Amino acid sequence: MDINLLLAYLGIGIMIALSGVGSAYGVTIAGNATIGALKKDSSKFGNFLVLTALPGTQGLYGFAGYFMFQNIFGVLTPEITSIQAAA
């Protein structure tokens, strides 16, 4: 495997990992805030549920980025240049 292609896949792996970690951290913060708010007013559960789920969508952006690079842009080929791999 070419070093440029390896570097590109390493960058994509980091992108997916960081989006997942950030998503998990955001859901944790939102969940804790929701629990605190529900203790005061439990009638707004539906609204708080949506606000808790919103940070979870950030993890999907990492997967969407992978599929965009793999299929739409078509740059992940053995002929990839060093500049494309670093980007």
PyMOL Python script that loads the backbone (N, CA, C, O; Angstrom):
from pymol import cmd

cmd.read_pdbstr("""\
ATOM      1  N   MET A   1       0.851  -1.173   0.000  1.00  0.00           N
ATOM      2  CA  MET A   1       0.000   0.000   0.000  1.00  0.00           C
ATOM      3  C   MET A   1       0.897   1.236   0.000  1.00  0.00           C
ATOM      4  O   MET A   1       1.906   1.289   0.704  1.00  0.00           O
ATOM      5  N   ASP A   2       0.527   2.182  -0.767  1.00  0.00           N
ATOM      6  CA  ASP A   2       1.281   3.413  -0.888  1.00  0.00           C
ATOM      7  C   ASP A   2       1.157   4.240   0.396  1.00  0.00           C
ATOM      8  O   ASP A   2       0.111   4.239   1.045  1.00  0.00           O
ATOM      9  N   ILE A   3       2.233   4.943   0.752  1.00  0.00           N
ATOM     10  CA  ILE A   3       2.226   5.742   1.981  1.00  0.00           C
ATOM     11  C   ILE A   3       1.196   6.872   1.919  1.00  0.00           C
ATOM     12  O   ILE A   3       0.616   7.243   2.939  1.00  0.00           O
ATOM     13  N   ASN A   4       0.971   7.416   0.725  1.00  0.00           N
ATOM     14  CA  ASN A   4      -0.017   8.489   0.594  1.00  0.00           C
ATOM     15  C   ASN A   4      -1.426   7.986   0.878  1.00  0.00           C
ATOM     16  O   ASN A   4      -2.211   8.669   1.536  1.00  0.00           O
ATOM     17  N   LEU A   5      -1.746   6.803   0.388  1.00  0.00           N
ATOM     18  CA  LEU A   5      -3.065   6.224   0.641  1.00  0.00           C
ATOM     19  C   LEU A   5      -3.220   5.864   2.119  1.00  0.00           C
ATOM     20  O   LEU A   5      -4.293   6.036   2.698  1.00  0.00           O
ATOM     21  N   LEU A   6      -2.150   5.367   2.717  1.00  0.00           N
ATOM     22  CA  LEU A   6      -2.176   5.049   4.141  1.00  0.00           C
ATOM     23  C   LEU A   6      -2.402   6.308   4.972  1.00  0.00           C
ATOM     24  O   LEU A   6      -3.167   6.289   5.936  1.00  0.00           O
ATOM     25  N   LEU A   7      -1.744   7.393   4.604  1.00  0.00           N
ATOM     26  CA  LEU A   7      -1.918   8.659   5.314  1.00  0.00           C
ATOM     27  C   LEU A   7      -3.350   9.174   5.180  1.00  0.00           C
ATOM     28  O   LEU A   7      -3.912   9.700   6.141  1.00  0.00           O
ATOM     29  N   ALA A   8      -3.937   9.028   4.005  1.00  0.00           N
ATOM     30  CA  ALA A   8      -5.320   9.471   3.791  1.00  0.00           C
ATOM     31  C   ALA A   8      -6.289   8.655   4.645  1.00  0.00           C
ATOM     32  O   ALA A   8      -7.193   9.220   5.262  1.00  0.00           O
ATOM     33  N   TYR A   9      -6.113   7.341   4.688  1.00  0.00           N
ATOM     34  CA  TYR A   9      -7.003   6.510   5.501  1.00  0.00           C
ATOM     35  C   TYR A   9      -6.796   6.773   6.993  1.00  0.00           C
ATOM     36  O   TYR A   9      -7.748   6.695   7.770  1.00  0.00           O
ATOM     37  N   LEU A  10      -5.579   7.078   7.395  1.00  0.00           N
ATOM     38  CA  LEU A  10      -5.324   7.422   8.790  1.00  0.00           C
ATOM     39  C   LEU A  10      -6.061   8.707   9.167  1.00  0.00           C
ATOM     40  O   LEU A  10      -6.645   8.796  10.247  1.00  0.00           O
ATOM     41  N   GLY A  11      -6.034   9.693   8.284  1.00  0.00           N
ATOM     42  CA  GLY A  11      -6.763  10.937   8.534  1.00  0.00           C
ATOM     43  C   GLY A  11      -8.258  10.725   8.616  1.00  0.00           C
ATOM     44  O   GLY A  11      -8.929  11.333   9.450  1.00  0.00           O
ATOM     45  N   ILE A  12      -8.783   9.872   7.764  1.00  0.00           N
ATOM     46  CA  ILE A  12     -10.221   9.585   7.799  1.00  0.00           C
ATOM     47  C   ILE A  12     -10.582   8.835   9.080  1.00  0.00           C
ATOM     48  O   ILE A  12     -11.637   9.077   9.667  1.00  0.00           O
ATOM     49  N   GLY A  13      -9.713   7.932   9.509  1.00  0.00           N
ATOM     50  CA  GLY A  13      -9.958   7.226  10.771  1.00  0.00           C
ATOM     51  C   GLY A  13      -9.980   8.172  11.960  1.00  0.00           C
ATOM     52  O   GLY A  13     -10.807   8.029  12.861  1.00  0.00           O
ATOM     53  N   ILE A  14      -9.068   9.140  11.960  1.00  0.00           N
ATOM     54  CA  ILE A  14      -9.056  10.139  13.030  1.00  0.00           C
ATOM     55  C   ILE A  14     -10.320  10.989  12.978  1.00  0.00           C
ATOM     56  O   ILE A  14     -10.884  11.328  14.018  1.00  0.00           O
ATOM     57  N   MET A  15     -10.768  11.333  11.769  1.00  0.00           N
ATOM     58  CA  MET A  15     -11.987  12.126  11.618  1.00  0.00           C
ATOM     59  C   MET A  15     -13.190  11.383  12.211  1.00  0.00           C
ATOM     60  O   MET A  15     -13.992  11.976  12.932  1.00  0.00           O
ATOM     61  N   ILE A  16     -13.311  10.112  11.913  1.00  0.00           N
ATOM     62  CA  ILE A  16     -14.440   9.331  12.426  1.00  0.00           C
ATOM     63  C   ILE A  16     -14.337   9.170  13.945  1.00  0.00           C
ATOM     64  O   ILE A  16     -15.341   9.270  14.650  1.00  0.00           O
ATOM     65  N   ALA A  17     -13.126   8.922  14.447  1.00  0.00           N
ATOM     66  CA  ALA A  17     -12.953   8.736  15.888  1.00  0.00           C
ATOM     67  C   ALA A  17     -13.276  10.011  16.658  1.00  0.00           C
ATOM     68  O   ALA A  17     -13.972   9.966  17.673  1.00  0.00           O
ATOM     69  N   LEU A  18     -12.776  11.139  16.183  1.00  0.00           N
ATOM     70  CA  LEU A  18     -13.026  12.391  16.897  1.00  0.00           C
ATOM     71  C   LEU A  18     -14.493  12.811  16.837  1.00  0.00           C
ATOM     72  O   LEU A  18     -15.014  13.386  17.793  1.00  0.00           O
ATOM     73  N   SER A  19     -15.154  12.527  15.728  1.00  0.00           N
ATOM     74  CA  SER A  19     -16.579  12.860  15.665  1.00  0.00           C
ATOM     75  C   SER A  19     -17.378  11.985  16.626  1.00  0.00           C
ATOM     76  O   SER A  19     -18.345  12.453  17.227  1.00  0.00           O
ATOM     77  N   GLY A  20     -16.990  10.737  16.778  1.00  0.00           N
ATOM     78  CA  GLY A  20     -17.669   9.857  17.728  1.00  0.00           C
ATOM     79  C   GLY A  20     -17.421  10.252  19.170  1.00  0.00           C
ATOM     80  O   GLY A  20     -18.338  10.224  19.990  1.00  0.00           O
ATOM     81  N   VAL A  21     -16.183  10.619  19.485  1.00  0.00           N
ATOM     82  CA  VAL A  21     -15.858  11.037  20.848  1.00  0.00           C
ATOM     83  C   VAL A  21     -16.584  12.335  21.193  1.00  0.00           C
ATOM     84  O   VAL A  21     -17.139  12.471  22.283  1.00  0.00           O
ATOM     85  N   GLY A  22     -16.578  13.282  20.266  1.00  0.00           N
ATOM     86  CA  GLY A  22     -17.277  14.543  20.506  1.00  0.00           C
ATOM     87  C   GLY A  22     -18.770  14.355  20.658  1.00  0.00           C
ATOM     88  O   GLY A  22     -19.411  15.021  21.471  1.00  0.00           O
ATOM     89  N   SER A  23     -19.314  13.457  19.881  1.00  0.00           N
ATOM     90  CA  SER A  23     -20.745  13.168  19.970  1.00  0.00           C
ATOM     91  C   SER A  23     -21.084  12.550  21.321  1.00  0.00           C
ATOM     92  O   SER A  23     -22.071  12.934  21.948  1.00  0.00           O
ATOM     93  N   ALA A  24     -20.284  11.608  21.768  1.00  0.00           N
ATOM     94  CA  ALA A  24     -20.532  10.966  23.060  1.00  0.00           C
ATOM     95  C   ALA A  24     -20.413  11.965  24.207  1.00  0.00           C
ATOM     96  O   ALA A  24     -21.201  11.934  25.152  1.00  0.00           O
ATOM     97  N   TYR A  25     -19.434  12.841  24.119  1.00  0.00           N
ATOM     98  CA  TYR A  25     -19.255  13.859  25.158  1.00  0.00           C
ATOM     99  C   TYR A  25     -20.439  14.830  25.179  1.00  0.00           C
ATOM    100  O   TYR A  25     -20.923  15.204  26.247  1.00  0.00           O
ATOM    101  N   GLY A  26     -20.896  15.230  24.002  1.00  0.00           N
ATOM    102  CA  GLY A  26     -22.043  16.132  23.920  1.00  0.00           C
ATOM    103  C   GLY A  26     -23.322  15.512  24.442  1.00  0.00           C
ATOM    104  O   GLY A  26     -24.108  16.178  25.115  1.00  0.00           O
ATOM    105  N   VAL A  27     -23.536  14.247  24.140  1.00  0.00           N
ATOM    106  CA  VAL A  27     -24.731  13.556  24.644  1.00  0.00           C
ATOM    107  C   VAL A  27     -24.670  13.443  26.167  1.00  0.00           C
ATOM    108  O   VAL A  27     -25.696  13.550  26.839  1.00  0.00           O
ATOM    109  N   THR A  28     -23.480  13.230  26.710  1.00  0.00           N
ATOM    110  CA  THR A  28     -23.332  13.154  28.164  1.00  0.00           C
ATOM    111  C   THR A  28     -23.698  14.478  28.821  1.00  0.00           C
ATOM    112  O   THR A  28     -24.438  14.507  29.804  1.00  0.00           O
ATOM    113  N   ILE A  29     -23.177  15.573  28.275  1.00  0.00           N
ATOM    114  CA  ILE A  29     -23.479  16.890  28.842  1.00  0.00           C
ATOM    115  C   ILE A  29     -24.972  17.204  28.719  1.00  0.00           C
ATOM    116  O   ILE A  29     -25.595  17.665  29.675  1.00  0.00           O
ATOM    117  N   ALA A  30     -25.533  16.953  27.549  1.00  0.00           N
ATOM    118  CA  ALA A  30     -26.958  17.235  27.342  1.00  0.00           C
ATOM    119  C   ALA A  30     -27.832  16.344  28.218  1.00  0.00           C
ATOM    120  O   ALA A  30     -28.859  16.792  28.730  1.00  0.00           O
ATOM    121  N   GLY A  31     -27.437  15.100  28.391  1.00  0.00           N
ATOM    122  CA  GLY A  31     -28.201  14.189  29.246  1.00  0.00           C
ATOM    123  C   GLY A  31     -28.200  14.628  30.699  1.00  0.00           C
ATOM    124  O   GLY A  31     -29.226  14.564  31.377  1.00  0.00           O
ATOM    125  N   ASN A  32     -27.047  15.074  31.174  1.00  0.00           N
ATOM    126  CA  ASN A  32     -26.984  15.558  32.554  1.00  0.00           C
ATOM    127  C   ASN A  32     -27.836  16.814  32.743  1.00  0.00           C
ATOM    128  O   ASN A  32     -28.511  16.965  33.761  1.00  0.00           O
ATOM    129  N   ALA A  33     -27.802  17.705  31.765  1.00  0.00           N
ATOM    130  CA  ALA A  33     -28.631  18.913  31.852  1.00  0.00           C
ATOM    131  C   ALA A  33     -30.117  18.558  31.791  1.00  0.00           C
ATOM    132  O   ALA A  33     -30.936  19.178  32.470  1.00  0.00           O
ATOM    133  N   THR A  34     -30.454  17.572  30.987  1.00  0.00           N
ATOM    134  CA  THR A  34     -31.851  17.154  30.873  1.00  0.00           C
ATOM    135  C   THR A  34     -32.359  16.552  32.175  1.00  0.00           C
ATOM    136  O   THR A  34     -33.484  16.825  32.594  1.00  0.00           O
ATOM    137  N   ILE A  35     -31.539  15.743  32.807  1.00  0.00           N
ATOM    138  CA  ILE A  35     -31.953  15.139  34.079  1.00  0.00           C
ATOM    139  C   ILE A  35     -32.198  16.221  35.123  1.00  0.00           C
ATOM    140  O   ILE A  35     -33.165  16.157  35.882  1.00  0.00           O
ATOM    141  N   GLY A  36     -31.310  17.218  35.154  1.00  0.00           N
ATOM    142  CA  GLY A  36     -31.505  18.315  36.101  1.00  0.00           C
ATOM    143  C   GLY A  36     -32.771  19.105  35.819  1.00  0.00           C
ATOM    144  O   GLY A  36     -33.485  19.494  36.743  1.00  0.00           O
ATOM    145  N   ALA A  37     -33.048  19.342  34.544  1.00  0.00           N
ATOM    146  CA  ALA A  37     -34.248  20.101  34.189  1.00  0.00           C
ATOM    147  C   ALA A  37     -35.520  19.291  34.428  1.00  0.00           C
ATOM    148  O   ALA A  37     -36.549  19.850  34.809  1.00  0.00           O
ATOM    149  N   LEU A  38     -35.456  17.984  34.209  1.00  0.00           N
ATOM    150  CA  LEU A  38     -36.643  17.147  34.423  1.00  0.00           C
ATOM    151  C   LEU A  38     -37.009  17.040  35.904  1.00  0.00           C
ATOM    152  O   LEU A  38     -38.168  16.805  36.243  1.00  0.00           O
ATOM    153  N   LYS A  39     -36.021  17.213  36.784  1.00  0.00           N
ATOM    154  CA  LYS A  39     -36.335  17.184  38.212  1.00  0.00           C
ATOM    155  C   LYS A  39     -37.214  18.365  38.598  1.00  0.00           C
ATOM    156  O   LYS A  39     -38.028  18.275  39.517  1.00  0.00           O
ATOM    157  N   LYS A  40     -37.039  19.481  37.881  1.00  0.00           N
ATOM    158  CA  LYS A  40     -37.851  20.665  38.178  1.00  0.00           C
ATOM    159  C   LYS A  40     -39.212  20.618  37.490  1.00  0.00           C
ATOM    160  O   LYS A  40     -40.225  20.987  38.083  1.00  0.00           O
ATOM    161  N   ASP A  41     -39.232  20.160  36.226  1.00  0.00           N
ATOM    162  CA  ASP A  41     -40.491  20.165  35.458  1.00  0.00           C
ATOM    163  C   ASP A  41     -40.515  18.938  34.553  1.00  0.00           C
ATOM    164  O   ASP A  41     -39.943  18.950  33.462  1.00  0.00           O
ATOM    165  N   SER A  42     -41.175  17.888  35.007  1.00  0.00           N
ATOM    166  CA  SER A  42     -41.179  16.631  34.251  1.00  0.00           C
ATOM    167  C   SER A  42     -42.189  16.619  33.108  1.00  0.00           C
ATOM    168  O   SER A  42     -42.260  15.641  32.365  1.00  0.00           O
ATOM    169  N   SER A  43     -42.958  17.670  32.956  1.00  0.00           N
ATOM    170  CA  SER A  43     -43.958  17.682  31.884  1.00  0.00           C
ATOM    171  C   SER A  43     -43.353  17.993  30.514  1.00  0.00           C
ATOM    172  O   SER A  43     -44.032  17.833  29.500  1.00  0.00           O
ATOM    173  N   LYS A  44     -42.117  18.424  30.461  1.00  0.00           N
ATOM    174  CA  LYS A  44     -41.480  18.789  29.189  1.00  0.00           C
ATOM    175  C   LYS A  44     -40.507  17.711  28.710  1.00  0.00           C
ATOM    176  O   LYS A  44     -39.476  18.015  28.110  1.00  0.00           O
ATOM    177  N   PHE A  45     -40.837  16.481  28.974  1.00  0.00           N
ATOM    178  CA  PHE A  45     -39.946  15.374  28.615  1.00  0.00           C
ATOM    179  C   PHE A  45     -39.668  15.315  27.117  1.00  0.00           C
ATOM    180  O   PHE A  45     -38.521  15.106  26.723  1.00  0.00           O
ATOM    181  N   GLY A  46     -40.668  15.490  26.282  1.00  0.00           N
ATOM    182  CA  GLY A  46     -40.489  15.408  24.830  1.00  0.00           C
ATOM    183  C   GLY A  46     -39.530  16.458  24.304  1.00  0.00           C
ATOM    184  O   GLY A  46     -38.698  16.165  23.446  1.00  0.00           O
ATOM    185  N   ASN A  47     -39.638  17.674  24.808  1.00  0.00           N
ATOM    186  CA  ASN A  47     -38.722  18.735  24.379  1.00  0.00           C
ATOM    187  C   ASN A  47     -37.291  18.430  24.792  1.00  0.00           C
ATOM    188  O   ASN A  47     -36.357  18.618  24.013  1.00  0.00           O
ATOM    189  N   PHE A  48     -37.125  17.960  26.021  1.00  0.00           N
ATOM    190  CA  PHE A  48     -35.789  17.660  26.506  1.00  0.00           C
ATOM    191  C   PHE A  48     -35.179  16.450  25.805  1.00  0.00           C
ATOM    192  O   PHE A  48     -33.963  16.373  25.634  1.00  0.00           O
ATOM    193  N   LEU A  49     -36.018  15.518  25.407  1.00  0.00           N
ATOM    194  CA  LEU A  49     -35.522  14.338  24.698  1.00  0.00           C
ATOM    195  C   LEU A  49     -34.893  14.727  23.362  1.00  0.00           C
ATOM    196  O   LEU A  49     -33.850  14.197  22.981  1.00  0.00           O
ATOM    197  N   VAL A  50     -35.529  15.645  22.664  1.00  0.00           N
ATOM    198  CA  VAL A  50     -34.985  16.111  21.384  1.00  0.00           C
ATOM    199  C   VAL A  50     -33.659  16.825  21.606  1.00  0.00           C
ATOM    200  O   VAL A  50     -32.707  16.602  20.858  1.00  0.00           O
ATOM    201  N   LEU A  51     -33.582  17.675  22.617  1.00  0.00           N
ATOM    202  CA  LEU A  51     -32.345  18.398  22.896  1.00  0.00           C
ATOM    203  C   LEU A  51     -31.221  17.463  23.333  1.00  0.00           C
ATOM    204  O   LEU A  51     -30.048  17.749  23.095  1.00  0.00           O
ATOM    205  N   THR A  52     -31.572  16.359  23.964  1.00  0.00           N
ATOM    206  CA  THR A  52     -30.562  15.382  24.357  1.00  0.00           C
ATOM    207  C   THR A  52     -30.033  14.616  23.152  1.00  0.00           C
ATOM    208  O   THR A  52     -28.856  14.258  23.112  1.00  0.00           O
ATOM    209  N   ALA A  53     -30.884  14.365  22.180  1.00  0.00           N
ATOM    210  CA  ALA A  53     -30.477  13.570  21.015  1.00  0.00           C
ATOM    211  C   ALA A  53     -29.693  14.379  19.986  1.00  0.00           C
ATOM    212  O   ALA A  53     -28.991  13.795  19.161  1.00  0.00           O
ATOM    213  N   LEU A  54     -29.795  15.687  20.013  1.00  0.00           N
ATOM    214  CA  LEU A  54     -29.133  16.503  18.989  1.00  0.00           C
ATOM    215  C   LEU A  54     -27.616  16.311  18.914  1.00  0.00           C
ATOM    216  O   LEU A  54     -27.095  16.208  17.803  1.00  0.00           O
ATOM    217  N   PRO A  55     -26.875  16.255  20.028  1.00  0.00           N
ATOM    218  CA  PRO A  55     -25.423  16.055  19.889  1.00  0.00           C
ATOM    219  C   PRO A  55     -25.055  14.705  19.275  1.00  0.00           C
ATOM    220  O   PRO A  55     -23.959  14.554  18.734  1.00  0.00           O
ATOM    221  N   GLY A  56     -25.941  13.736  19.350  1.00  0.00           N
ATOM    222  CA  GLY A  56     -25.672  12.425  18.767  1.00  0.00           C
ATOM    223  C   GLY A  56     -25.563  12.449  17.258  1.00  0.00           C
ATOM    224  O   GLY A  56     -24.946  11.568  16.661  1.00  0.00           O
ATOM    225  N   THR A  57     -26.158  13.452  16.641  1.00  0.00           N
ATOM    226  CA  THR A  57     -26.079  13.541  15.181  1.00  0.00           C
ATOM    227  C   THR A  57     -24.688  13.919  14.702  1.00  0.00           C
ATOM    228  O   THR A  57     -24.365  13.701  13.534  1.00  0.00           O
ATOM    229  N   GLN A  58     -23.862  14.476  15.566  1.00  0.00           N
ATOM    230  CA  GLN A  58     -22.525  14.895  15.153  1.00  0.00           C
ATOM    231  C   GLN A  58     -21.656  13.694  14.776  1.00  0.00           C
ATOM    232  O   GLN A  58     -20.784  13.806  13.914  1.00  0.00           O
ATOM    233  N   GLY A  59     -21.886  12.566  15.408  1.00  0.00           N
ATOM    234  CA  GLY A  59     -21.140  11.366  15.048  1.00  0.00           C
ATOM    235  C   GLY A  59     -21.437  10.898  13.639  1.00  0.00           C
ATOM    236  O   GLY A  59     -20.585  10.289  12.992  1.00  0.00           O
ATOM    237  N   LEU A  60     -22.636  11.176  13.160  1.00  0.00           N
ATOM    238  CA  LEU A  60     -22.990  10.784  11.793  1.00  0.00           C
ATOM    239  C   LEU A  60     -22.204  11.570  10.752  1.00  0.00           C
ATOM    240  O   LEU A  60     -21.971  11.084   9.646  1.00  0.00           O
ATOM    241  N   TYR A  61     -21.796  12.782  11.109  1.00  0.00           N
ATOM    242  CA  TYR A  61     -21.031  13.585  10.153  1.00  0.00           C
ATOM    243  C   TYR A  61     -19.684  12.938   9.831  1.00  0.00           C
ATOM    244  O   TYR A  61     -19.194  13.059   8.708  1.00  0.00           O
ATOM    245  N   GLY A  62     -19.089  12.262  10.791  1.00  0.00           N
ATOM    246  CA  GLY A  62     -17.841  11.558  10.522  1.00  0.00           C
ATOM    247  C   GLY A  62     -18.026  10.443   9.511  1.00  0.00           C
ATOM    248  O   GLY A  62     -17.208  10.275   8.606  1.00  0.00           O
ATOM    249  N   PHE A  63     -19.099   9.682   9.663  1.00  0.00           N
ATOM    250  CA  PHE A  63     -19.385   8.615   8.706  1.00  0.00           C
ATOM    251  C   PHE A  63     -19.770   9.178   7.348  1.00  0.00           C
ATOM    252  O   PHE A  63     -19.398   8.621   6.315  1.00  0.00           O
ATOM    253  N   ALA A  64     -20.506  10.269   7.342  1.00  0.00           N
ATOM    254  CA  ALA A  64     -20.870  10.904   6.066  1.00  0.00           C
ATOM    255  C   ALA A  64     -19.623  11.410   5.353  1.00  0.00           C
ATOM    256  O   ALA A  64     -19.521  11.313   4.130  1.00  0.00           O
ATOM    257  N   GLY A  65     -18.681  11.946   6.112  1.00  0.00           N
ATOM    258  CA  GLY A  65     -17.423  12.398   5.515  1.00  0.00           C
ATOM    259  C   GLY A  65     -16.647  11.254   4.894  1.00  0.00           C
ATOM    260  O   GLY A  65     -16.068  11.405   3.818  1.00  0.00           O
ATOM    261  N   TYR A  66     -16.631  10.104   5.567  1.00  0.00           N
ATOM    262  CA  TYR A  66     -15.942   8.948   4.995  1.00  0.00           C
ATOM    263  C   TYR A  66     -16.567   8.538   3.670  1.00  0.00           C
ATOM    264  O   TYR A  66     -15.860   8.327   2.685  1.00  0.00           O
ATOM    265  N   PHE A  67     -17.886   8.424   3.642  1.00  0.00           N
ATOM    266  CA  PHE A  67     -18.539   7.994   2.408  1.00  0.00           C
ATOM    267  C   PHE A  67     -18.392   9.028   1.302  1.00  0.00           C
ATOM    268  O   PHE A  67     -18.337   8.678   0.123  1.00  0.00           O
ATOM    269  N   MET A  68     -18.329  10.298   1.678  1.00  0.00           N
ATOM    270  CA  MET A  68     -18.108  11.328   0.663  1.00  0.00           C
ATOM    271  C   MET A  68     -16.724  11.188   0.046  1.00  0.00           C
ATOM    272  O   MET A  68     -16.576  11.279  -1.173  1.00  0.00           O
ATOM    273  N   PHE A  69     -15.712  10.968   0.875  1.00  0.00           N
ATOM    274  CA  PHE A  69     -14.361  10.806   0.345  1.00  0.00           C
ATOM    275  C   PHE A  69     -14.225   9.521  -0.456  1.00  0.00           C
ATOM    276  O   PHE A  69     -13.541   9.490  -1.479  1.00  0.00           O
ATOM    277  N   GLN A  70     -14.870   8.470   0.006  1.00  0.00           N
ATOM    278  CA  GLN A  70     -14.746   7.178  -0.661  1.00  0.00           C
ATOM    279  C   GLN A  70     -15.476   7.136  -1.996  1.00  0.00           C
ATOM    280  O   GLN A  70     -14.920   6.658  -2.986  1.00  0.00           O
ATOM    281  N   ASN A  71     -16.705   7.624  -2.041  1.00  0.00           N
ATOM    282  CA  ASN A  71     -17.542   7.429  -3.222  1.00  0.00           C
ATOM    283  C   ASN A  71     -17.705   8.675  -4.075  1.00  0.00           C
ATOM    284  O   ASN A  71     -17.544   8.608  -5.294  1.00  0.00           O
ATOM    285  N   ILE A  72     -18.019   9.810  -3.467  1.00  0.00           N
ATOM    286  CA  ILE A  72     -18.352  10.998  -4.245  1.00  0.00           C
ATOM    287  C   ILE A  72     -17.107  11.664  -4.811  1.00  0.00           C
ATOM    288  O   ILE A  72     -17.025  11.917  -6.013  1.00  0.00           O
ATOM    289  N   PHE A  73     -16.134  11.949  -3.942  1.00  0.00           N
ATOM    290  CA  PHE A  73     -14.943  12.655  -4.407  1.00  0.00           C
ATOM    291  C   PHE A  73     -14.014  11.749  -5.202  1.00  0.00           C
ATOM    292  O   PHE A  73     -13.366  12.208  -6.142  1.00  0.00           O
ATOM    293  N   GLY A  74     -13.937  10.494  -4.848  1.00  0.00           N
ATOM    294  CA  GLY A  74     -13.132   9.534  -5.587  1.00  0.00           C
ATOM    295  C   GLY A  74     -11.633   9.764  -5.512  1.00  0.00           C
ATOM    296  O   GLY A  74     -10.913   9.415  -6.447  1.00  0.00           O
ATOM    297  N   VAL A  75     -11.142  10.347  -4.414  1.00  0.00           N
ATOM    298  CA  VAL A  75      -9.710  10.609  -4.308  1.00  0.00           C
ATOM    299  C   VAL A  75      -8.953   9.477  -3.624  1.00  0.00           C
ATOM    300  O   VAL A  75      -7.722   9.471  -3.645  1.00  0.00           O
ATOM    301  N   LEU A  76      -9.644   8.534  -3.027  1.00  0.00           N
ATOM    302  CA  LEU A  76      -8.963   7.447  -2.327  1.00  0.00           C
ATOM    303  C   LEU A  76      -8.644   6.315  -3.295  1.00  0.00           C
ATOM    304  O   LEU A  76      -9.245   5.242  -3.253  1.00  0.00           O
ATOM    305  N   THR A  77      -7.692   6.587  -4.153  1.00  0.00           N
ATOM    306  CA  THR A  77      -7.215   5.616  -5.130  1.00  0.00           C
ATOM    307  C   THR A  77      -5.711   5.465  -4.952  1.00  0.00           C
ATOM    308  O   THR A  77      -5.092   6.319  -4.318  1.00  0.00           O
ATOM    309  N   PRO A  78      -5.108   4.423  -5.479  1.00  0.00           N
ATOM    310  CA  PRO A  78      -3.651   4.280  -5.370  1.00  0.00           C
ATOM    311  C   PRO A  78      -2.869   5.410  -6.044  1.00  0.00           C
ATOM    312  O   PRO A  78      -1.678   5.569  -5.779  1.00  0.00           O
ATOM    313  N   GLU A  79      -3.507   6.188  -6.901  1.00  0.00           N
ATOM    314  CA  GLU A  79      -2.830   7.285  -7.580  1.00  0.00           C
ATOM    315  C   GLU A  79      -2.924   8.596  -6.803  1.00  0.00           C
ATOM    316  O   GLU A  79      -2.682   9.657  -7.377  1.00  0.00           O
ATOM    317  N   ILE A  80      -3.267   8.555  -5.522  1.00  0.00           N
ATOM    318  CA  ILE A  80      -3.430   9.762  -4.723  1.00  0.00           C
ATOM    319  C   ILE A  80      -2.080  10.461  -4.547  1.00  0.00           C
ATOM    320  O   ILE A  80      -1.053   9.806  -4.369  1.00  0.00           O
ATOM    321  N   THR A  81      -2.090  11.793  -4.597  1.00  0.00           N
ATOM    322  CA  THR A  81      -0.852  12.562  -4.429  1.00  0.00           C
ATOM    323  C   THR A  81      -0.644  12.895  -2.956  1.00  0.00           C
ATOM    324  O   THR A  81      -1.548  12.728  -2.138  1.00  0.00           O
ATOM    325  N   SER A  82       0.553  13.364  -2.629  1.00  0.00           N
ATOM    326  CA  SER A  82       0.863  13.719  -1.242  1.00  0.00           C
ATOM    327  C   SER A  82       0.002  14.876  -0.756  1.00  0.00           C
ATOM    328  O   SER A  82      -0.416  14.895   0.402  1.00  0.00           O
ATOM    329  N   ILE A  83      -0.263  15.835  -1.626  1.00  0.00           N
ATOM    330  CA  ILE A  83      -1.087  16.979  -1.249  1.00  0.00           C
ATOM    331  C   ILE A  83      -2.521  16.532  -0.952  1.00  0.00           C
ATOM    332  O   ILE A  83      -3.124  16.998   0.014  1.00  0.00           O
ATOM    333  N   GLN A  84      -3.066  15.640  -1.767  1.00  0.00           N
ATOM    334  CA  GLN A  84      -4.419  15.138  -1.525  1.00  0.00           C
ATOM    335  C   GLN A  84      -4.472  14.333  -0.235  1.00  0.00           C
ATOM    336  O   GLN A  84      -5.455  14.418   0.502  1.00  0.00           O
ATOM    337  N   ALA A  85      -3.441  13.558   0.050  1.00  0.00           N
ATOM    338  CA  ALA A  85      -3.428  12.746   1.263  1.00  0.00           C
ATOM    339  C   ALA A  85      -3.332  13.617   2.508  1.00  0.00           C
ATOM    340  O   ALA A  85      -3.947  13.309   3.530  1.00  0.00           O
ATOM    341  N   ALA A  86      -2.569  14.700   2.433  1.00  0.00           N
ATOM    342  CA  ALA A  86      -2.414  15.582   3.588  1.00  0.00           C
ATOM    343  C   ALA A  86      -3.662  16.412   3.839  1.00  0.00           C
ATOM    344  O   ALA A  86      -3.910  16.840   4.967  1.00  0.00           O
ATOM    345  N   ALA A  87      -4.449  16.641   2.797  1.00  0.00           N
ATOM    346  CA  ALA A  87      -5.651  17.464   2.973  1.00  0.00           C
ATOM    347  C   ALA A  87      -6.692  16.655   3.699  1.00  0.00           C
ATOM    348  O   ALA A  87      -7.789  17.151   3.957  1.00  0.00           O
TER     349      ALA A  87
END
""", "prot")
cmd.dss("prot")
cmd.show_as("cartoon", "prot")
cmd.util.cbc("prot")
cmd.orient("prot")
